Amino acid sequence: VFLGNGPSGICLSYLLSGYIPYFKRDSLHPHPILQRKLEEAPDVSILDQDLEYLSEGLEGRSHSPVALLFDTLQRPDTDFGGTAESVLTWWHETNRAVPHLVLGRNAPGGAWHSIEGSMVTLSRGEWMGLPDLPFKDWLKQKRRGLRNNRATAEDIAQYYQHYVMKKGLQKNFRCGTVVTSVRKVSAESISNHAQKDLQENSDSLWNFNEKRTEVFQVDGFFKTVKGDKEPFSVYAENVVLATGTYDSPTWLGVKGENLSYVHHQLSALEEAVKNSSIGIMSDPVLIVGAGLTAADAILFAHHCNIPVIHVFRRRVSDPGLIFNQLPKMMYPEYHKVHQMMKEQSAACAGPYDCYISLPEHHVLSFGKDKKCLFQDKNGYQKVYKISMALVLTGSNPNLSFLPNNGIDLAMDSDQPVNPKRNPIDVDPFTYECTQEKGLYALGPLAGDNFVRFVQGGALAVASSLLKKANKNPP
């Protein structure tokens, strides 16, 4: 059972539906050592090879060796601006399919359906694609091109839905489901009659390995068309956590943050503009944060001529700031926000109207009269009257369905799971949780934050599950 139907879950479903990757004969990988390793066993699928051996020595923009491996097999020289074809060929071997179920709240594509549709992705369009169906080919069918090599969130959400249909995966997906609990139970205590049937052909799902004394019980409910909640329970030997990190926005934890004019999602600003509750003549909108969502909010407000006060803790020149890591040519709009942050501080008026930047400041409190109190690094305080506040400082995964909110699974088991600072501790070549055998974590939960790199995790999980299911060729 997989929890989450975003790109991680879709990619894993593809691999477990019997789609097996092999090294394409006569293809040439630009990495000579990897090429030599691939030529050693051309008849053995990548899933059945030693992933640690294949990925040894690879370097790139991810800390995961398997993520780098699968990425370089699909997009051999993409980091150097090349367009070399994938060195993989895919065979559909139905006898190697592993029965599985993908549970998700939304349509296939996960959080991509919750993001404002016109937003342009950070990653290049071709990096958003899934195995054996290039994103740009799909976009061509829609008679569209990529703007600046990038795609809109709406395109991506539609592509993921199309992918599931095109590859015939929909029978494994159950959308509109909310999981409330995942826990270990004794295999003997399960009565087959008590199970709520989630799959027409349910027998294969309950065909437990006799040696297993414990299995996972996954409880939750379906949201029916009428809006009712219909409960279900499923039992599985292995559970894959692929729920991403979009669930709960981070709060600052300051006084007044629960007031009605303080919001934690960009959609609140779009809504306020749409219903004209704020406009050109309003008091400024406060935007807190220095990541890409905050930048998107600034660009949106700038486009609508709405005044902005922008508060963030870091220095503008801090190398940890995402803007200092993005190539200017590829991301002109984010470069513009960074320029505004540098040139338009409250201390000195710059060329941009309707925007004030307050670097190295933090919010102390929000008042009922919409007056907001800030403090700078030297302890000086300032008050600004605002029309609304957007706190856009990241989000945390919601793992309330796991015992102790999943904290015991994290690298630091004293702190909540956080994709950037404290991901779930997994084996780098199987993505199985170190603390709980049979439980796997994929994507942001395991520290892989880009669609491009979540797919290597899916390869690792599929390889591990095929070994467990004994579906490997001799």
Secondary structure by P-SEA (a helix, b strand, c coil): ccccccaaaaaaaaaacccccccccccccccaaaaaaaacccccccccccccccccccccccccaaaaaaaaaacccccccccccccbbbbbcccccccbbbbbccccccccccccccccccccccccccccccaaaaaaaaccccccccccaaaaaaaaaaaaaaacccccccccccccbbbbbbcccccccccccccccccccccccccccbbbbbbbccccccbbbbbbcccccbbbbccccccccccccccccccccccccaaaaaaaaaaccccccccbbbbccccaaaaaaaaaaaaabbbbbbbbcccccccccccccccccccaaaaaaaaaaaccccccccccccccccccccccccccccbbbbbccccbbbbbbbcccccccccccccccccccccccccccccccccccccccccccccccccccccccccccccccccccaaaaaaaaaaaaaaaaccccc
